[in-house]
Amino acid sequence: MHSRKFLVTGSNSVNSLKKFSISDREILDKRVKANPRYTGVRPRTNTGFNTQRRQELEHEIRKYYKVRNDEVFRRISLADLLQLMVAHAENIEADECIDYKSESDDNEAEVPLKYRDEVECLVHQMNQLETTGKTRGPKCPYVIIDVRSQSEYQAFHLATAVNHPHSRLSRAVGWECAELLIYKNHPKFIIVAYDDGEDVAPEVVATLQHRGYNNVFMLSGGLRLARDKFGFPLVSDDPAQTLCPQVVDAVSRQLSNTVLPPLSMADASDWWAAASKLPNSTIGTDSAITNSMLSTGHHTSRSQLKGSDDQHIKPWR
């Protein structure tokens, strides 16, 4: 019944193949040797949002988010914050181009050399009076507050973020930094607080709300999500890191090719639809979500606010 090959050496016969009986289960452990030619080939079969993808997404959500049902503060997603940062940087760049053009037009009508020094002195004095006698409001529609310690902040932090250690809130006097006082309860601007992994930031945001701040938000996922999905130049160790055109281009390019996991499984179908539309997507592999499933601004229900007419609105508008 079983085919066997015998090697005859003199009078001794040796079995060349192992004999497997019907009850022997070791045959199930036999594996086909992998061909090195196809090590880099990925399967193209897309079975949709199946059980395996759902388990991987649940793992991603538990890794970055610590959402509780009794949260009294509001959240903002990393995609929403990055869209706000990029839009503001692009507006500043457009305004600078307009100002530069207007300055070049004004320079055409030059003041005669005889009165130029007097005019410049007068303009300088007027500018000093304006800056000293008038308090200017914030120009940026957001401020990012890093509530970790100063040493952790100096190691790496989000671009344009300012440090305000959470231990400072325990002071009786001077527990607010200058940025908090400027942006407190501003009708058009927001305050975004974050830590490394949603450990301390929820308590800080809840404390600020208890002390009268109504425009403070917590960054969902914290610095860990931004570091794992985006990295440099969004996360840097330079305290003077600004949103220069090179940083804006790099962040916007990463944002267009990434899909962040939602805060809950309620948005799983929308997340999967957005992830499937990514260029060069690796959907169908075992490491699909871990390596390449980043977010494009697909907003979650918790990262948006609802007005009185149940319309989704942005928190900074």
C-alpha positions, 0 to 999 in steps of 0.5 A, spaced: 500 500 500 505 504 501 510 505 496 517 504 499 524 504 495 529 499 498 537 500 497 540 493 497 548 493 499 550 486 500 545 482 504 542 488 508 536 492 505 535 499 508 529 503 507 530 510 504 523 513 506 519 513 513 513 509 513 507 513 515 501 509 518 494 512 518 494 513 525 501 517 525 500 525 526 507 527 524 505 527 517 501 533 518 507 537 521 511 536 514 512 543 511 513 545 504 520 548 503 519 556 502 522 558 495 527 564 496 525 567 489 518 569 492 520 572 498 518 579 496 512 577 493 505 579 497 499 576 496 494 581 492 487 577 495 483 582 498 478 579 502 475 586 505 474 587 513 475 580 515 476 577 522 483 578 522 483 585 520 478 587 525 483 583 531 489 587 528 485 594 528 483 592 535 490 591 537 492 598 534 486 602 538 488 599 545 495 600 543 494 608 542 488 610 545 485 609 552 478 612 551 473 611 557 466 612 557 466 617 563 470 622 560 469 629 561 473 633 556 473 633 549 478 630 544 481 632 537 484 627 533 491 627 530 489 628 523 485 634 525 490 637 528 495 636 522 490 639 517 489 645 522 497 646 522 498 645 515 492 650 513 495 655 518 502 655 515 499 655 508 495 661 510 501 665 513 505 663 507 500 666 502 500 672 506 507 673 506 507 673 499 502 678 499 506 683 504 512 682 500 509 684 493 506 690 497 512 692 500 516 692 493 510 696 490 511 701 496 519 702 495 518 704 488 515 711 491 522 713 495 523 718 500 528 723 498 534 722 501 534 729 505 528 727 509 529 719 509 532 719 516 526 723 519 521 719 516 524 712 518 525 715 525 518 717 526 515 710 523 520 707 528 517 711 534 510 710 532 511 702 531 514 702 539 508 706 541 503 701 538 507 695 541 507 698 548 500 701 548 496 695 545 496 688 547 496 684 540 492 677 540 495 671 538 496 670 531 496 662 531 489 659 531 492 653 536 497 652 541 500 645 543 501 644 550 506 639 552 505 637 559 511 632 560 517 634 564 522 638 561 527 633 560 522 629 556 520 635 552 527 637 550 528 629 548 523 630 543 516 633 542 511 636 537 513 641 532 511 648 535 509 645 542 511 649 548 512 645 555 508 646 561 509 640 566 503 637 569 506 638 576 505 646 575 498 645 576 499 643 583 501 650 585 497 655 588 500 661 584 503 661 577 500 655 575 498 658 568 504 659 563 503 665 558 500 661 552 495 659 557 493 666 559 493 668 552 489 663 549 484 662 555 477 661 552 478 665 546 472 664 541 476 662 535 482 659 538 483 652 541 488 649 546 491 642 545 494 638 551 498 632 550 503 627 553 506 621 551 501 616 551 494 618 554 497 617 562 497 624 564 494 629 559 486 627 561 487 629 568 491 635 566 485 637 561 480 635 566 483 640 571 483 646 566 476 645 564 474 645 572 478 651 572 474 655 567 477 653 560 472 651 555 477 651 549 481 646 551 482 639 548 486 633 549 490 630 543 488 623 542 494 618 541 499 623 544 506 623 542 506 616 541 502 616 535 505 621 532 512 618 533 510 612 530 506 614 524 509 620 522 516 621 526 521 627 523 520 633 522 513 633 526 517 630 532 523 633 533 528 635 539 529 642 536 525 647 541 525 652 536 522 648 530 517 652 526 512 650 521 517 652 515 515 650 508 519 644 508 516 641 514 509 643 511 510 639 505 513 633 509 507 633 513 502 634 508 505 629 504 505 624 510 498 626 511 496 624 504 498 617 505 497 615 512 490 613 515 490 613 523 486 608 527 479 610 529 478 611 536 472 606 536 470 600 532 464 604 530 468 607 525 471 601 522 468 600 516 469 608 514 477 606 516 477 600 512 474 604 506 479 610 507 485 605 507 483 601 501 484 607 497 491 608 499 496 608 493 501 602 494 497 599 499 499 593 503 492 590 504 492 583 504 498 582 508 499 580 515 503 586 517 498 591 513 496 595 519 502 595 523 506 597 518 502 601 513 495 603 515 496 610 517 490 616 517 488 621 512 484 625 516 478 621 516 475 624 522 472 620 528 466 621 531 469 623 538 474 628 534 468 632 532 464 636 535 456 637 534 453 644 534 446 645 537 443 643 530 447 636 530 451 639 525 459 636 525 463 643 526 470 644 527 472 646 534 477 651 532 471 655 528 
